[in-house]
Amino acid sequence: MVSGSKGEKITMLALFVFGVLFLAVGVILFFTLKGKKAVLRVLLPVLLCMGGAVLAIVSCIRTVPTGHTGIVTTFGRVEDVNYEAGVHFTAPWKEVVNMDNRNQRESVDLLCFSSDIQEVTVRYTVNYQISKQNAQTIYKEIGQDYYNIVIVPMLQQGVKSEFAKYTAEELLNNRRVLSDDIMRNLTEKLAGYNIIVIDASIENLDFSDVFTDAVEAKQVAEQRSKQAKIEQEQQVMEAEAAAKRAEIEAKANAAVAKIAAEADLDVVKIQADAAEYAGQKDAAVIGQIRDILAKDKTALTDEDVEHLLVYYYIQKWSGTLPETYFSSDDFYQLLAALGKSQAGSNP
């Protein structure tokens, strides 16, 4: 989270001091070696001065890596100026502390209690970053270890206080709501310390074995109850469907019977109408024959009458042959027997 140390500051000061000394020695030698050779009188002072200048310049260079904000301090006092990522030139007695302003992720394991005094082990993860504009305020008011000083205590307090509002069963059913409430409270509190909460979530919830077994037993019972209800509803639906089918089948059978009865009635009616028509036709023929014979009794011979009777007999014959046959002698004997029987019965 924070880089830079007092050792670096001491090193820079040492380089600056050596650079100044080399410059001073170079100037002194340049003026004290006038009687010497030109090479010794000029070259040595120049080299010393150049080396001193390089050391002095290097001691004033500060580098801020990407994703960090440079906090400038002068003998422990925090300046109001921040350095962005890059190379900066500053006084060698000033220290630059690099604070990480990137998105950082931390997870904590906490032991919490629900409102019904059930023990819950939770792993909570938070993504956060510091405010770049106020990095010097964080360093000044909190220090370099702002995560352990501010974030962890507030995270513990926020998680435990929210967990205590719910029963253990409600924690399972309202996990998303619980996580959102914790994140909202944590965001509001850390904003006062110039720390931005990007995201937070409950990674894991672990209850005691007794409570876990009880929840599993309850879930099994609820599942069985739902299954029994589904089976009952299915049986009711099947019974209703069977009754509906029976009703439809009965209506269909009644309709078929009605249609058949109406068809039979139509057939009988047609047959009756045909018979009536045939009777009317026969009566008309007989009436015509009667009229003819009334006018002229000789208009039809006995043979014509016999042929006419045979024709009507054939028309009326059902096609069934008689099962008993009589000869002419048998017929006369039957008539004689019937006559005697009738005579004997009369006194």
C-alpha positions in Angstrom: 0.0 0.0 0.0 2.8 2.4 0.8 6.4 2.5 -0.4 9.4 4.7 0.5 11.5 4.8 3.7 13.7 6.9 5.8 16.6 5.0 4.5 16.0 6.3 1.0 15.9 9.8 2.4 19.2 9.3 4.2 20.7 8.0 1.0 19.6 11.0 -1.0 21.0 13.4 1.6 24.2 11.5 1.6 24.5 11.7 -2.2 23.7 15.4 -2.0 26.4 16.0 0.7 29.0 14.1 -1.3 28.1 16.0 -4.4 28.5 19.3 -2.7 31.9 18.2 -1.2 33.1 17.1 -4.6 32.2 20.4 -6.1 33.9 22.3 -3.3 37.1 20.2 -3.6 37.1 20.6 -7.3 36.9 24.4 -7.0 39.6 24.5 -4.3 41.9 22.3 -6.4 41.3 24.5 -9.4 42.7 27.5 -7.6 45.4 25.8 -5.6 47.1 23.9 -8.4 48.1 26.9 -10.6 51.7 26.0 -10.6 51.1 22.4 -11.6 50.8 20.9 -15.0 47.7 21.9 -17.0 46.4 18.3 -17.1 46.5 18.0 -13.3 45.4 21.5 -12.6 42.4 21.4 -15.0 41.4 17.8 -15.4 41.1 16.7 -11.7 39.0 19.7 -10.6 36.7 19.3 -13.6 36.2 15.6 -12.9 35.5 16.3 -9.2 33.0 19.1 -10.1 31.2 17.0 -12.6 31.0 14.1 -10.2 29.7 16.3 -7.5 27.1 17.9 -9.8 25.9 14.4 -10.9 25.5 13.3 -7.2 23.7 16.5 -6.3 21.3 16.1 -9.2 20.6 12.4 -8.6 19.9 13.2 -4.9 17.1 15.5 -6.1 15.3 13.0 -8.4 12.2 11.2 -7.1 10.3 8.5 -9.0 6.6 7.7 -8.4 5.5 4.3 -10.0 2.3 3.8 -12.0 -0.7 3.4 -9.8 0.7 5.4 -6.9 0.5 8.9 -5.5 3.6 10.6 -4.1 3.2 12.2 -0.7 5.9 14.9 -0.1 7.2 15.4 3.5 9.8 17.9 4.7 11.4 16.6 7.9 8.2 14.7 8.8 5.8 17.5 7.9 3.3 16.6 5.2 3.2 19.0 2.3 0.0 20.0 0.5 1.4 18.8 -2.8 0.9 15.3 -4.3 3.1 13.8 -7.1 1.5 11.9 -9.9 3.2 8.8 -11.4 6.5 9.8 -13.1 9.8 11.4 -12.4 10.0 14.5 -10.2 12.7 16.9 -9.2 12.7 18.0 -5.5 15.0 19.1 -2.8 17.1 16.3 -1.4 15.9 16.8 2.2 12.3 16.2 1.1 11.0 12.6 1.3 8.4 11.2 -1.2 6.2 8.4 0.2 4.5 6.4 -2.6 0.9 5.3 -1.6 -0.9 2.8 -3.7 -4.1 4.3 -5.2 -5.1 1.2 -7.3 -8.1 -1.1 -6.6 -7.1 -3.3 -3.7 -8.9 -6.5 -2.5 -8.8 -7.9 1.0 -10.7 -10.7 2.7 -11.4 -11.2 6.5 -12.7 -14.1 8.4 -15.1 -13.1 11.2 -17.0 -14.9 13.9 -20.6 -13.5 14.2 -23.8 -14.3 16.0 -27.3 -14.1 14.6 -30.3 -12.6 16.5 -31.2 -16.1 17.8 -27.7 -16.7 19.1 -26.5 -19.0 16.3 -22.8 -18.9 15.7 -21.8 -18.0 12.1 -18.4 -17.9 10.5 -18.3 -15.5 7.6 -15.7 -14.5 5.1 -16.2 -11.0 3.9 -14.3 -9.5 0.9 -14.0 -5.8 0.1 -12.6 -4.0 -2.9 -11.4 -0.4 -2.2 -9.0 2.3 -3.2 -7.9 5.6 -1.6 -8.9 9.0 -3.0 -6.0 10.3 -5.1 -6.7 13.9 -4.4 -6.7 13.4 -0.6 -3.9 10.9 -0.4 -1.8 13.4 1.7 -4.8 13.7 4.1 -4.9 10.0 4.7 -1.2 9.9 5.3 -1.3 12.8 7.6 -4.4 11.8 9.7 -4.2 8.0 9.6 -0.7 7.0 8.4 0.6 4.3 6.1 -1.3 1.4 7.7 -4.8 2.8 7.1 -6.1 -0.7 6.2 -5.6 -2.1 9.7 -6.3 1.2 11.5 -9.6 2.1 9.8 -10.9 -0.5 7.3 -10.6 -3.7 9.4 -12.3 -2.3 12.5 -15.2 -0.7 10.6 -15.6 -3.9 8.5 -15.8 -6.0 11.6 -18.3 -3.7 13.3 -20.4 -3.4 10.2 -20.6 -7.1 9.5 -21.3 -8.2 13.1 -24.0 -5.5 13.7 -25.8 -6.4 10.5 -25.7 -10.1 11.2 -27.2 -9.6 14.6 -30.3 -8.2 13.0 -31.3 -11.5 11.4 -32.0 -15.0 12.6 -29.8 -17.8 11.3 -32.5 -18.9 8.8 -33.0 -15.3 7.6 -29.3 -15.0 7.0 -29.5 -17.9 4.5 -32.6 -16.5 2.8 -31.5 -12.8 2.7 -27.8 -13.1 1.9 -27.9 -10.6 -0.9 -29.8 -8.0 1.1 -27.5 -8.5 4.0 -24.4 -8.0 1.8 -25.9 -4.8 0.2 -26.7 -3.3 3.7 -23.1 -4.0 4.9 -21.6 -2.5 1.8 -23.8 0.6 2.1 -22.9 1.3 5.7 -19.2 0.6 5.1 -19.2 2.9 2.1 -20.7 5.8 4.1 -18.3 5.4 7.0 -15.1 5.0 5.0 -16.0 7.9 2.7 -15.2 10.1 5.8 -11.7 8.8 5.7 -11.3 9.4 1.9 -11.4 5.7 1.2 -13.7 4.6 -1.6 -15.5 1.2 -1.4 -15.8 -0.2 -4.9 -17.4 -3.5 -4.1 -18.0 -5.8 -1.2 -19.5 -9.3 -0.8 -20.1 -12.2 1.5 -17.8 -15.0 0.2 -18.9 -17.7 2.6 -21.3 -18.5 5.4 -20.6 -21.4 7.8 -23.0 -22.4 10.6 -22.7 -25.0 13.3 -23.2 -28.6 12.5 -26.4 -28.8 14.7 -28.0 -25.9 12.9 -26.9 -27.2 9.5 -28.5 -30.6 10.2 -31.7 -29.0 11.4 -31.9 -26.9 8.2 -31.3 -29.9 6.0 -34.0 -31.9 7.9 -36.4 -29.0 7.4 -35.7 -28.7 3.7 -36.2 -32.4 3.3 -39.5 -32.2 5.1 -40.6 -29.2 3.0 -39.6 -31.0 -0.2 -41.6 -34.1 0.7 -44.6 -31.9 1.6 -44.4 -30.2 -1.8 -44.0 -33.5 -3.5 -47.0 -34.9 -1.7 -49.0 -31.8 -2.6 -48.0 -32.1 -6.3 -49.0 -35.8 -6.3 -52.3 -35.0 -4.7 -53.0 -32.2 -7.2 -52.0 -34.6 -10.0 -54.5 -37.2 -8.7 -57.2 -34.6 -8.5 -56.5 -33.5 -12.1 -56.5 -37.1 -13.3 -59.8 -37.7 -11.5 -61.3 -34.5 -13.0 -60.0 -35.5 -16.4 -61.5 -39.0 -16.1 -64.9 -37.5 -15.0 -64.8 -35.1 -17.9 -64.0 -37.9 -20.3 -66.9 -40.0 -18.9 -69.2 -37.0 -19.2 -68.2 -36.4 -22.8 -68.5 -40.1 -23.6 -72.0 -40.3 -22.0 -73.0 -37.3 -23.9 -71.6 -38.8 -27.1 -73.4 -42.1 -26.5 -76.6 -40.3 -25.8 -76.2 -38.3 -29.0 -75.5 -41.5 -30.9 -78.5 -43.2 -29.4 -80.7 -40.2 -30.2 -79.5 -40.1 -33.7 -80.1 -43.9 -34.1 -83.6 -43.6 -32.6 -84.4 -40.7 -34.9 -83.0 -42.8 -37.8 -85.2 -45.8 -36.8 -88.2 -43.5 -36.4 -87.5 -42.1 -39.8 -87.2 -45.7 -41.3 -90.5 -46.7 -39.6 -92.2 -43.5 -40.8 -90.9 -44.1 -44.3 -92.0 -47.7 -44.2 -95.4 -46.6 -42.9 -95.6 -44.0 -45.6 -94.7 -46.6 -48.2 -97.2 -49.1 -46.8 -99.9 -46.4 -46.8 -98.9 -45.4 -50.3 -99.0 -49.0 -51.4 -102.4 -49.5 -49.7 -103.7 -46.3 -51.3 -102.3 -47.5 -54.7 -104.0 -51.0 -54.3 -107.2 -49.4 -53.2 -107.1 -47.1 -56.2 -106.5 -50.1 -58.5 -109.3 -52.1 -56.8 -111.6 -49.1 -57.1 -110.8 -48.8 -60.8 -111.5 -52.5 -61.3 -114.8 -52.1 -59.4 -115.8 -49.3 -61.6 -115.0 -51.3 -64.7 -117.0 -54.2 -63.5 -119.9 -52.0 -62.6 -120.1 -50.7 -66.1 -119.4 -54.0 -67.8 -119.2 -57.3 -65.9 -117.8 -59.0 -68.9 -114.9 -56.6 -69.2 -112.6 -58.9 -67.1 -112.6 -62.7 -67.6 -112.0 -65.2 -64.9 -108.5 -65.7 -66.2 -107.8 -62.0 -65.9 -109.0 -62.0 -62.4 -106.9 -65.0 -61.5 -103.8 -63.4 -63.1 -104.5 -60.2 -61.1 -104.9 -62.1 -57.8 -101.6 -64.0 -58.5 -99.8 -60.7 -59.2 -100.9 -59.2 -55.8 -100.1 -62.4 -54.0 -96.6 -62.3 -55.4 -96.3 -58.6 -54.4 -97.3 -59.4 -50.8 -95.3 -62.6 -50.5 -92.5 -62.3 -48.0 -90.4 -65.0 -49.8 -90.9 -67.6 -47.0 -92.2 -70.9 -48.1 -94.8 -72.7 -46.0 -93.6 -75.4 -43.6 -96.8 -77.6 -43.9 -98.3 -78.7 -47.2 -101.8 -80.2 -47.9 -102.9 -82.1 -50.9 -106.5 -81.5 -52.2 -107.6 -84.8 -50.6 -106.1 -83.9 -47.3 -107.7 -80.5 -47.5 -111.2 -82.0 -48.0 -110.7 -84.5 -45.2 -109.7 -81.6 -42.9 -112.8 -79.7 -43.8 -114.9 -82.8 -43.2 -113.3 -83.4 -39.8 -113.9 -79.7 -38.9 -117.5 -80.0 -40.0 -118.1 -83.1 -37.9 -116.5 -81.5 -34.9 -118.6 -78.5 -35.2 -121.8 -80.6 -35.6 -121.0 -82.6 -32.5 -120.6 -79.5 -30.4 -124.0 -78.2 -31.2 -127.0 -79.9 -29.4 
